[in-house]
Amino acid sequence: MHESSDEHMLERILNNNEDLAAHNREHFDAAGLLCINLMSAPGAGKTSLLERSLLDLSKHWQCSVIEGDMVGELDADRLRKLGVDVSQISTGKSCHLDAQMVARVVHSKALDKLDYLFIENVGNLVCPADFPLGEHKRVVLLSVTEGDDKPLKYPVIFHNCDVVLFTKCDLLPYVNFSVARATQYVQDLNPRAQCFAVSIVTGQGIDDWLNWLSSAYLQSQKNMPVSI
Amino acid sequence: MHESSDEHMLERILNNNEDLAAHNREHFDAAGLLCINLMSAPGAGKTSLLERSLLDLSKHWQCSVIEGDMVGELDADRLRKLGVDVSQISTGKSCHLDAQMVARVVHSKALDKLDYLFIENVGNLVCPADFPLGEHKRVVLLSVTEGDDKPLKYPVIFHNCDVVLFTKCDLLPYVNFSVARATQYVQDLNPRAQCFAVSIVTGQGIDDWLNWLSSAYLQSQKNMPVSI
């Protein structure tokens, strides 16, 4: 009986989250911005990717970041050094952001002038997959140091995303990771996912990633509802 | 109101887990075995550490492994190749093992002849910290590729463990990770935690880790209740 009531509780929580994610999406669409949810295990390089991307994007576009962490503002402080607007969400004991946490920030932010809103989720390859936040695109980072079998072991997050970035490719000579094999595992789960092999250290693949961001932004402008 | 009922539900789940963990511990103590819960982010090298440890331990001791994964038996199959008894728990969408999942396996296993029981948790640096399984010792692996700031960002799991292994130390020349700084961060949170820098590739620190295991086993034999 307990298990069954737990299941109902979980279903209710997930349904509430879906409703709030749809609400957040309406705000994003009304503002005409592109919202991207970045997810990965701890230490796969989400903040480094953001630093590198914002260096380029900020020249021409208005960008903002929502940072999700259990505690502290280490990553937010790194990004603020670039002059970027960053809102911190401290999740406490929670292992993922949810749409309600994001809604609170969204309601306190002037979204109208923004072009890109990046949400850096808590480092976790499991739970964030079940909690959409209203984002237009879901991007998963997999560090090559984690091993190319991870899509097989954590399928939910790879099944339900738009892009997979294999990060830290400068370390490929020292680890047992096949980009071809990892790409195949991802595409077996999710044929529409685009995969890029990148390195912040050498610059490998960064242009491809930035081009994808531009295309996604342009596409979002075509698809935006004229008004809510 | 919803948040409050969610909190009560969570409290009840955690309390139930504590009770079942205590029950598992009674079984472990009755069998006179040492149970170790291995936790880390995905890809930090839990299975590789187990392979290396079992190669040595199996010469003299009866060892068994409980493998926790969302899906599949990839890691279990790797360990079975060593001739070690492995029980798989598939957690499905759950992001951690809990004491009830472990209890089901414990009740189906002949524990009496075992000396070491290793539990490899789901790759996740957040949720497993809240769900003790009845283990005597908690060991956290942090790959040096994840960055030395992780104890600051995921404090709960580091606060409540016995050992931290900094893994993949063969990659130290290529990443920005200070073992001294990471050790300090861990010990600021948890002064009783022992830290070892290890590499399966070069063998660095493996003897220290195996010596710790032996000491923990001997100590457990002194502390075991004579009967339950």
Interface residues (C-beta under 8 A of the other chain):
Chain A: H2 D6 M9 I13 N16 A41 P42 G43 A44 D69 M70 V71 G72 L74 D75 K93 C95 V122 G123 N124 L125 V126 C127 D130 S143 T145 E146 G147 D149 K150 L152 K153 Y154 P155 V156 K168 D170 L171 Y174 V175
Chain B: H2 D6 M9 I13 N16 A41 P42 G43 A44 D69 M70 V71 G72 L74 D75 K93 C95 V122 G123 N124 L125 V126 C127 D130 S143 T145 E146 G147 D149 K150 L152 K153 Y154 P155 V156 K168 D170 L171 Y174 V175
